[in-house]
Amino acid sequence: MKLLTLPLLLCAMIALSTAADADEGHDVNKREAEEEKQLNKRSPYCPGGWARHGRRCFFYFSHALTWAQAERTCQVYGGNLASVHNVKHFKWLHRYVHSKTHSRTVVWIGGYNIPQYGYWFWSDGKPFRYASWCAGHPVNNGIQNCIRLSDTGCSRCMDTANCFYQHPFVCVRRK
């Protein structure tokens, strides 16, 4: 009888261990499903990983590209580099970038100019009616033709830079 007790105890331990693993896996799947549900609540019409603000969806790309490469990447995803239309958009975009980087950074957004005319445009075709320029900007020297969102710590603003510099960037698209 003693010899039979040991194998029965081992079988019982294995069965309990397997059941505990199954419950843990169920809890992980349940937690992931709940997180996905919460994400969909926050951005019901944006693709996975994109953040909704108003009627638009935003995505932060951490790898550095030139302005033109960044714009082309955004187009591949069905959008353009982000445009800013008012102070509310401006502040939200800064908070969004900071939530992704957890640091002060510079990112490309969709503003550019045509040097010989000095007019500023958004790459998504929206009218350029709002800007929160850094001190000394915009620079209309024919070299700094693209706009960055800048967070230096003491000021959050838009500045101009050479379009061939490489920075992370933010894309925007409609829901």
Biotite code that builds the C-alpha atoms (Angstrom):
import biotite.structure as struc

atoms = struc.array([
    struc.Atom([0.000, 0.000, 0.000], chain_id="A", res_id=1, res_name="MET", atom_name="CA", element="C"),
    struc.Atom([2.862, 2.397, 0.818], chain_id="A", res_id=2, res_name="LYS", atom_name="CA", element="C"),
    struc.Atom([4.296, 1.866, -2.672], chain_id="A", res_id=3, res_name="LEU", atom_name="CA", element="C"),
    struc.Atom([0.985, 2.809, -4.252], chain_id="A", res_id=4, res_name="LEU", atom_name="CA", element="C"),
    struc.Atom([0.637, 6.000, -2.163], chain_id="A", res_id=5, res_name="THR", atom_name="CA", element="C"),
    struc.Atom([3.762, 7.684, -3.577], chain_id="A", res_id=6, res_name="LEU", atom_name="CA", element="C"),
    struc.Atom([2.730, 7.412, -7.280], chain_id="A", res_id=7, res_name="PRO", atom_name="CA", element="C"),
    struc.Atom([-0.770, 8.639, -6.389], chain_id="A", res_id=8, res_name="LEU", atom_name="CA", element="C"),
    struc.Atom([0.694, 11.680, -4.604], chain_id="A", res_id=9, res_name="LEU", atom_name="CA", element="C"),
    struc.Atom([2.946, 12.422, -7.609], chain_id="A", res_id=10, res_name="LEU", atom_name="CA", element="C"),
    struc.Atom([-0.025, 12.183, -9.983], chain_id="A", res_id=11, res_name="CYS", atom_name="CA", element="C"),
    struc.Atom([-2.048, 14.500, -7.757], chain_id="A", res_id=12, res_name="ALA", atom_name="CA", element="C"),
    struc.Atom([0.805, 17.077, -7.642], chain_id="A", res_id=13, res_name="MET", atom_name="CA", element="C"),
    struc.Atom([1.211, 16.991, -11.430], chain_id="A", res_id=14, res_name="ILE", atom_name="CA", element="C"),
    struc.Atom([-2.542, 17.409, -11.930], chain_id="A", res_id=15, res_name="ALA", atom_name="CA", element="C"),
    struc.Atom([-2.702, 20.376, -9.532], chain_id="A", res_id=16, res_name="LEU", atom_name="CA", element="C"),
    struc.Atom([0.363, 21.979, -11.121], chain_id="A", res_id=17, res_name="SER", atom_name="CA", element="C"),
    struc.Atom([-1.106, 21.633, -14.618], chain_id="A", res_id=18, res_name="THR", atom_name="CA", element="C"),
    struc.Atom([-4.420, 23.108, -13.467], chain_id="A", res_id=19, res_name="ALA", atom_name="CA", element="C"),
    struc.Atom([-2.621, 26.080, -11.865], chain_id="A", res_id=20, res_name="ALA", atom_name="CA", element="C"),
    struc.Atom([-0.681, 26.722, -15.096], chain_id="A", res_id=21, res_name="ASP", atom_name="CA", element="C"),
    struc.Atom([-3.918, 26.618, -17.092], chain_id="A", res_id=22, res_name="ALA", atom_name="CA", element="C"),
    struc.Atom([-5.548, 29.121, -14.705], chain_id="A", res_id=23, res_name="ASP", atom_name="CA", element="C"),
    struc.Atom([-2.519, 31.417, -14.950], chain_id="A", res_id=24, res_name="GLU", atom_name="CA", element="C"),
    struc.Atom([-2.632, 31.267, -18.759], chain_id="A", res_id=25, res_name="GLY", atom_name="CA", element="C"),
    struc.Atom([-6.351, 32.049, -18.623], chain_id="A", res_id=26, res_name="HIS", atom_name="CA", element="C"),
    struc.Atom([-5.664, 35.042, -16.358], chain_id="A", res_id=27, res_name="ASP", atom_name="CA", element="C"),
    struc.Atom([-2.991, 36.356, -18.783], chain_id="A", res_id=28, res_name="VAL", atom_name="CA", element="C"),
    struc.Atom([-5.345, 35.974, -21.751], chain_id="A", res_id=29, res_name="ASN", atom_name="CA", element="C"),
    struc.Atom([-8.142, 37.640, -19.797], chain_id="A", res_id=30, res_name="LYS", atom_name="CA", element="C"),
    struc.Atom([-5.817, 40.526, -18.812], chain_id="A", res_id=31, res_name="ARG", atom_name="CA", element="C"),
    struc.Atom([-4.651, 40.960, -22.440], chain_id="A", res_id=32, res_name="GLU", atom_name="CA", element="C"),
    struc.Atom([-8.264, 40.956, -23.650], chain_id="A", res_id=33, res_name="ALA", atom_name="CA", element="C"),
    struc.Atom([-9.160, 43.604, -21.048], chain_id="A", res_id=34, res_name="GLU", atom_name="CA", element="C"),
    struc.Atom([-6.188, 45.785, -22.110], chain_id="A", res_id=35, res_name="GLU", atom_name="CA", element="C"),
    struc.Atom([-7.249, 45.455, -25.754], chain_id="A", res_id=36, res_name="GLU", atom_name="CA", element="C"),
    struc.Atom([-10.809, 46.421, -24.769], chain_id="A", res_id=37, res_name="LYS", atom_name="CA", element="C"),
    struc.Atom([-9.519, 49.521, -22.949], chain_id="A", res_id=38, res_name="GLN", atom_name="CA", element="C"),
    struc.Atom([-7.376, 50.479, -25.957], chain_id="A", res_id=39, res_name="LEU", atom_name="CA", element="C"),
    struc.Atom([-10.391, 50.174, -28.232], chain_id="A", res_id=40, res_name="ASN", atom_name="CA", element="C"),
    struc.Atom([-12.393, 52.368, -25.845], chain_id="A", res_id=41, res_name="LYS", atom_name="CA", element="C"),
    struc.Atom([-9.733, 55.076, -26.095], chain_id="A", res_id=42, res_name="ARG", atom_name="CA", element="C"),
    struc.Atom([-9.428, 54.872, -29.878], chain_id="A", res_id=43, res_name="SER", atom_name="CA", element="C"),
    struc.Atom([-12.411, 53.041, -31.304], chain_id="A", res_id=44, res_name="PRO", atom_name="CA", element="C"),
    struc.Atom([-11.714, 54.029, -34.891], chain_id="A", res_id=45, res_name="TYR", atom_name="CA", element="C"),
    struc.Atom([-7.921, 54.185, -34.991], chain_id="A", res_id=46, res_name="CYS", atom_name="CA", element="C"),
    struc.Atom([-5.713, 51.284, -36.066], chain_id="A", res_id=47, res_name="PRO", atom_name="CA", element="C"),
    struc.Atom([-3.909, 49.363, -33.327], chain_id="A", res_id=48, res_name="GLY", atom_name="CA", element="C"),
    struc.Atom([-1.206, 51.428, -31.658], chain_id="A", res_id=49, res_name="GLY", atom_name="CA", element="C"),
    struc.Atom([-2.511, 54.749, -32.995], chain_id="A", res_id=50, res_name="TRP", atom_name="CA", element="C"),
    struc.Atom([-3.809, 57.380, -30.558], chain_id="A", res_id=51, res_name="ALA", atom_name="CA", element="C"),
    struc.Atom([-7.060, 59.208, -31.236], chain_id="A", res_id=52, res_name="ARG", atom_name="CA", element="C"),
    struc.Atom([-7.432, 62.947, -30.792], chain_id="A", res_id=53, res_name="HIS", atom_name="CA", element="C"),
    struc.Atom([-10.606, 64.463, -32.142], chain_id="A", res_id=54, res_name="GLY", atom_name="CA", element="C"),
    struc.Atom([-11.288, 62.967, -35.543], chain_id="A", res_id=55, res_name="ARG", atom_name="CA", element="C"),
    struc.Atom([-7.680, 62.102, -36.229], chain_id="A", res_id=56, res_name="ARG", atom_name="CA", element="C"),
    struc.Atom([-5.314, 59.274, -35.304], chain_id="A", res_id=57, res_name="CYS", atom_name="CA", element="C"),
    struc.Atom([-1.648, 59.836, -34.410], chain_id="A", res_id=58, res_name="PHE", atom_name="CA", element="C"),
    struc.Atom([1.373, 57.552, -34.333], chain_id="A", res_id=59, res_name="PHE", atom_name="CA", element="C"),
    struc.Atom([4.856, 58.302, -32.989], chain_id="A", res_id=60, res_name="TYR", atom_name="CA", element="C"),
    struc.Atom([7.769, 56.760, -34.897], chain_id="A", res_id=61, res_name="PHE", atom_name="CA", element="C"),
    struc.Atom([10.937, 56.628, -32.809], chain_id="A", res_id=62, res_name="SER", atom_name="CA", element="C"),
    struc.Atom([13.405, 55.975, -35.618], chain_id="A", res_id=63, res_name="HIS", atom_name="CA", element="C"),
    struc.Atom([15.029, 59.056, -37.102], chain_id="A", res_id=64, res_name="ALA", atom_name="CA", element="C"),
    struc.Atom([14.463, 59.940, -40.758], chain_id="A", res_id=65, res_name="LEU", atom_name="CA", element="C"),
    struc.Atom([14.760, 63.047, -42.909], chain_id="A", res_id=66, res_name="THR", atom_name="CA", element="C"),
    struc.Atom([11.591, 65.105, -43.259], chain_id="A", res_id=67, res_name="TRP", atom_name="CA", element="C"),
    struc.Atom([10.863, 63.713, -46.761], chain_id="A", res_id=68, res_name="ALA", atom_name="CA", element="C"),
    struc.Atom([11.484, 60.112, -45.653], chain_id="A", res_id=69, res_name="GLN", atom_name="CA", element="C"),
    struc.Atom([9.216, 60.641, -42.641], chain_id="A", res_id=70, res_name="ALA", atom_name="CA", element="C"),
    struc.Atom([6.451, 62.107, -44.832], chain_id="A", res_id=71, res_name="GLU", atom_name="CA", element="C"),
    struc.Atom([6.735, 59.165, -47.228], chain_id="A", res_id=72, res_name="ARG", atom_name="CA", element="C"),
    struc.Atom([6.520, 56.714, -44.305], chain_id="A", res_id=73, res_name="THR", atom_name="CA", element="C"),
    struc.Atom([3.359, 58.441, -43.093], chain_id="A", res_id=74, res_name="CYS", atom_name="CA", element="C"),
    struc.Atom([1.864, 58.187, -46.589], chain_id="A", res_id=75, res_name="GLN", atom_name="CA", element="C"),
    struc.Atom([2.543, 54.442, -46.623], chain_id="A", res_id=76, res_name="VAL", atom_name="CA", element="C"),
    struc.Atom([0.398, 54.242, -43.469], chain_id="A", res_id=77, res_name="TYR", atom_name="CA", element="C"),
    struc.Atom([-2.394, 56.277, -45.066], chain_id="A", res_id=78, res_name="GLY", atom_name="CA", element="C"),
    struc.Atom([-1.525, 59.656, -43.589], chain_id="A", res_id=79, res_name="GLY", atom_name="CA", element="C"),
    struc.Atom([0.918, 62.543, -43.478], chain_id="A", res_id=80, res_name="ASN", atom_name="CA", element="C"),
    struc.Atom([3.225, 64.127, -40.971], chain_id="A", res_id=81, res_name="LEU", atom_name="CA", element="C"),
    struc.Atom([1.131, 65.709, -38.217], chain_id="A", res_id=82, res_name="ALA", atom_name="CA", element="C"),
    struc.Atom([-0.326, 69.151, -38.689], chain_id="A", res_id=83, res_name="SER", atom_name="CA", element="C"),
    struc.Atom([-1.215, 71.537, -35.867], chain_id="A", res_id=84, res_name="VAL", atom_name="CA", element="C"),
    struc.Atom([-4.324, 73.698, -36.160], chain_id="A", res_id=85, res_name="HIS", atom_name="CA", element="C"),
    struc.Atom([-4.785, 75.333, -32.772], chain_id="A", res_id=86, res_name="ASN", atom_name="CA", element="C"),
    struc.Atom([-3.344, 75.588, -29.282], chain_id="A", res_id=87, res_name="VAL", atom_name="CA", element="C"),
    struc.Atom([-5.382, 72.577, -28.130], chain_id="A", res_id=88, res_name="LYS", atom_name="CA", element="C"),
    struc.Atom([-3.857, 70.366, -30.857], chain_id="A", res_id=89, res_name="HIS", atom_name="CA", element="C"),
    struc.Atom([-0.429, 71.808, -30.106], chain_id="A", res_id=90, res_name="PHE", atom_name="CA", element="C"),
    struc.Atom([-0.575, 71.011, -26.382], chain_id="A", res_id=91, res_name="LYS", atom_name="CA", element="C"),
    struc.Atom([-2.061, 67.551, -26.963], chain_id="A", res_id=92, res_name="TRP", atom_name="CA", element="C"),
    struc.Atom([0.650, 66.683, -29.483], chain_id="A", res_id=93, res_name="LEU", atom_name="CA", element="C"),
    struc.Atom([3.387, 67.692, -27.035], chain_id="A", res_id=94, res_name="HIS", atom_name="CA", element="C"),
    struc.Atom([1.824, 65.551, -24.305], chain_id="A", res_id=95, res_name="ARG", atom_name="CA", element="C"),
    struc.Atom([1.463, 62.626, -26.715], chain_id="A", res_id=96, res_name="TYR", atom_name="CA", element="C"),
    struc.Atom([5.127, 62.791, -27.800], chain_id="A", res_id=97, res_name="VAL", atom_name="CA", element="C"),
    struc.Atom([6.262, 63.090, -24.181], chain_id="A", res_id=98, res_name="HIS", atom_name="CA", element="C"),
    struc.Atom([4.138, 60.059, -23.226], chain_id="A", res_id=99, res_name="SER", atom_name="CA", element="C"),
    struc.Atom([5.973, 58.057, -25.890], chain_id="A", res_id=100, res_name="LYS", atom_name="CA", element="C"),
    struc.Atom([9.519, 59.315, -25.231], chain_id="A", res_id=101, res_name="THR", atom_name="CA", element="C"),
    struc.Atom([9.425, 60.176, -21.501], chain_id="A", res_id=102, res_name="HIS", atom_name="CA", element="C"),
    struc.Atom([11.974, 62.859, -22.342], chain_id="A", res_id=103, res_name="SER", atom_name="CA", element="C"),
    struc.Atom([12.382, 66.204, -24.028], chain_id="A", res_id=104, res_name="ARG", atom_name="CA", element="C"),
    struc.Atom([12.788, 65.685, -27.722], chain_id="A", res_id=105, res_name="THR", atom_name="CA", element="C"),
    struc.Atom([12.439, 67.121, -31.197], chain_id="A", res_id=106, res_name="VAL", atom_name="CA", element="C"),
    struc.Atom([10.170, 65.480, -33.787], chain_id="A", res_id=107, res_name="VAL", atom_name="CA", element="C"),
    struc.Atom([9.270, 66.236, -37.369], chain_id="A", res_id=108, res_name="TRP", atom_name="CA", element="C"),
    struc.Atom([5.740, 67.441, -38.030], chain_id="A", res_id=109, res_name="ILE", atom_name="CA", element="C"),
    struc.Atom([4.215, 68.248, -41.414], chain_id="A", res_id=110, res_name="GLY", atom_name="CA", element="C"),
    struc.Atom([5.044, 71.919, -41.873], chain_id="A", res_id=111, res_name="GLY", atom_name="CA", element="C"),
    struc.Atom([7.248, 73.091, -44.724], chain_id="A", res_id=112, res_name="TYR", atom_name="CA", element="C"),
    struc.Atom([7.782, 76.178, -46.838], chain_id="A", res_id=113, res_name="ASN", atom_name="CA", element="C"),
    struc.Atom([8.684, 77.114, -50.357], chain_id="A", res_id=114, res_name="ILE", atom_name="CA", element="C"),
    struc.Atom([11.808, 79.257, -49.852], chain_id="A", res_id=115, res_name="PRO", atom_name="CA", element="C"),
    struc.Atom([11.339, 81.674, -52.723], chain_id="A", res_id=116, res_name="GLN", atom_name="CA", element="C"),
    struc.Atom([7.874, 82.614, -51.444], chain_id="A", res_id=117, res_name="TYR", atom_name="CA", element="C"),
    struc.Atom([8.221, 82.289, -47.656], chain_id="A", res_id=118, res_name="GLY", atom_name="CA", element="C"),
    struc.Atom([4.770, 80.708, -47.276], chain_id="A", res_id=119, res_name="TYR", atom_name="CA", element="C"),
    struc.Atom([4.240, 77.814, -44.875], chain_id="A", res_id=120, res_name="TRP", atom_name="CA", element="C"),
    struc.Atom([2.141, 74.749, -45.680], chain_id="A", res_id=121, res_name="PHE", atom_name="CA", element="C"),
    struc.Atom([1.024, 71.492, -44.060], chain_id="A", res_id=122, res_name="TRP", atom_name="CA", element="C"),
    struc.Atom([1.837, 68.319, -45.963], chain_id="A", res_id=123, res_name="SER", atom_name="CA", element="C"),
    struc.Atom([-1.733, 67.045, -45.421], chain_id="A", res_id=124, res_name="ASP", atom_name="CA", element="C"),
    struc.Atom([-3.070, 70.008, -47.435], chain_id="A", res_id=125, res_name="GLY", atom_name="CA", element="C"),
    struc.Atom([-4.740, 71.744, -44.482], chain_id="A", res_id=126, res_name="LYS", atom_name="CA", element="C"),
    struc.Atom([-4.370, 75.546, -44.337], chain_id="A", res_id=127, res_name="PRO", atom_name="CA", element="C"),
    struc.Atom([-1.439, 76.823, -42.271], chain_id="A", res_id=128, res_name="PHE", atom_name="CA", element="C"),
    struc.Atom([-3.214, 79.110, -39.807], chain_id="A", res_id=129, res_name="ARG", atom_name="CA", element="C"),
    struc.Atom([-1.617, 78.326, -36.448], chain_id="A", res_id=130, res_name="TYR", atom_name="CA", element="C"),
    struc.Atom([1.976, 78.320, -35.253], chain_id="A", res_id=131, res_name="ALA", atom_name="CA", element="C"),
    struc.Atom([3.634, 78.507, -31.876], chain_id="A", res_id=132, res_name="SER", atom_name="CA", element="C"),
    struc.Atom([7.115, 79.487, -33.016], chain_id="A", res_id=133, res_name="TRP", atom_name="CA", element="C"),
    struc.Atom([10.212, 79.217, -30.851], chain_id="A", res_id=134, res_name="CYS", atom_name="CA", element="C"),
    struc.Atom([12.082, 82.487, -30.325], chain_id="A", res_id=135, res_name="ALA", atom_name="CA", element="C"),
    struc.Atom([13.863, 83.500, -33.528], chain_id="A", res_id=136, res_name="GLY", atom_name="CA", element="C"),
    struc.Atom([11.705, 81.296, -35.773], chain_id="A", res_id=137, res_name="HIS", atom_name="CA", element="C"),
    struc.Atom([10.649, 80.790, -38.429], chain_id="A", res_id=138, res_name="PRO", atom_name="CA", element="C"),
    struc.Atom([13.934, 81.131, -40.221], chain_id="A", res_id=139, res_name="VAL", atom_name="CA", element="C"),
    struc.Atom([13.283, 81.917, -43.884], chain_id="A", res_id=140, res_name="ASN", atom_name="CA", element="C"),
    struc.Atom([16.835, 81.475, -45.147], chain_id="A", res_id=141, res_name="ASN", atom_name="CA", element="C"),
    struc.Atom([16.187, 78.886, -47.841], chain_id="A", res_id=142, res_name="GLY", atom_name="CA", element="C"),
    struc.Atom([17.857, 76.200, -45.716], chain_id="A", res_id=143, res_name="ILE", atom_name="CA", element="C"),
    struc.Atom([15.507, 75.667, -42.762], chain_id="A", res_id=144, res_name="GLN", atom_name="CA", element="C"),
    struc.Atom([12.377, 74.734, -44.690], chain_id="A", res_id=145, res_name="ASN", atom_name="CA", element="C"),
    struc.Atom([10.807, 72.070, -42.450], chain_id="A", res_id=146, res_name="CYS", atom_name="CA", element="C"),
    struc.Atom([9.070, 72.306, -39.072], chain_id="A", res_id=147, res_name="ILE", atom_name="CA", element="C"),
    struc.Atom([9.879, 70.401, -35.899], chain_id="A", res_id=148, res_name="ARG", atom_name="CA", element="C"),
    struc.Atom([7.953, 70.166, -32.678], chain_id="A", res_id=149, res_name="LEU", atom_name="CA", element="C"),
    struc.Atom([10.513, 71.094, -30.039], chain_id="A", res_id=150, res_name="SER", atom_name="CA", element="C"),
    struc.Atom([10.531, 70.536, -26.287], chain_id="A", res_id=151, res_name="ASP", atom_name="CA", element="C"),
    struc.Atom([13.587, 72.116, -24.710], chain_id="A", res_id=152, res_name="THR", atom_name="CA", element="C"),
    struc.Atom([12.233, 71.910, -21.194], chain_id="A", res_id=153, res_name="GLY", atom_name="CA", element="C"),
    struc.Atom([11.773, 75.617, -20.697], chain_id="A", res_id=154, res_name="CYS", atom_name="CA", element="C"),
    struc.Atom([9.755, 76.048, -23.865], chain_id="A", res_id=155, res_name="SER", atom_name="CA", element="C"),
    struc.Atom([7.556, 73.917, -26.062], chain_id="A", res_id=156, res_name="ARG", atom_name="CA", element="C"),
    struc.Atom([7.370, 75.376, -29.506], chain_id="A", res_id=157, res_name="CYS", atom_name="CA", element="C"),
    struc.Atom([7.702, 74.889, -33.244], chain_id="A", res_id=158, res_name="MET", atom_name="CA", element="C"),
    struc.Atom([11.017, 75.577, -34.915], chain_id="A", res_id=159, res_name="ASP", atom_name="CA", element="C"),
    struc.Atom([12.466, 75.320, -38.383], chain_id="A", res_id=160, res_name="THR", atom_name="CA", element="C"),
    struc.Atom([15.335, 73.090, -39.459], chain_id="A", res_id=161, res_name="ALA", atom_name="CA", element="C"),
    struc.Atom([17.165, 71.733, -42.463], chain_id="A", res_id=162, res_name="ASN", atom_name="CA", element="C"),
    struc.Atom([14.912, 69.053, -43.967], chain_id="A", res_id=163, res_name="CYS", atom_name="CA", element="C"),
    struc.Atom([17.868, 66.663, -44.314], chain_id="A", res_id=164, res_name="PHE", atom_name="CA", element="C"),
    struc.Atom([18.339, 66.409, -40.544], chain_id="A", res_id=165, res_name="TYR", atom_name="CA", element="C"),
    struc.Atom([17.064, 63.146, -39.130], chain_id="A", res_id=166, res_name="GLN", atom_name="CA", element="C"),
    struc.Atom([14.511, 63.072, -36.305], chain_id="A", res_id=167, res_name="HIS", atom_name="CA", element="C"),
    struc.Atom([11.735, 60.861, -34.963], chain_id="A", res_id=168, res_name="PRO", atom_name="CA", element="C"),
    struc.Atom([8.333, 61.932, -36.275], chain_id="A", res_id=169, res_name="PHE", atom_name="CA", element="C"),
    struc.Atom([4.573, 61.871, -35.754], chain_id="A", res_id=170, res_name="VAL", atom_name="CA", element="C"),
    struc.Atom([2.108, 60.787, -38.411], chain_id="A", res_id=171, res_name="CYS", atom_name="CA", element="C"),
    struc.Atom([-1.569, 61.667, -38.539], chain_id="A", res_id=172, res_name="VAL", atom_name="CA", element="C"),
    struc.Atom([-4.452, 60.100, -40.424], chain_id="A", res_id=173, res_name="ARG", atom_name="CA", element="C"),
    struc.Atom([-8.203, 60.251, -40.408], chain_id="A", res_id=174, res_name="ARG", atom_name="CA", element="C"),
    struc.Atom([-10.034, 57.655, -38.337], chain_id="A", res_id=175, res_name="LYS", atom_name="CA", element="C"),
])
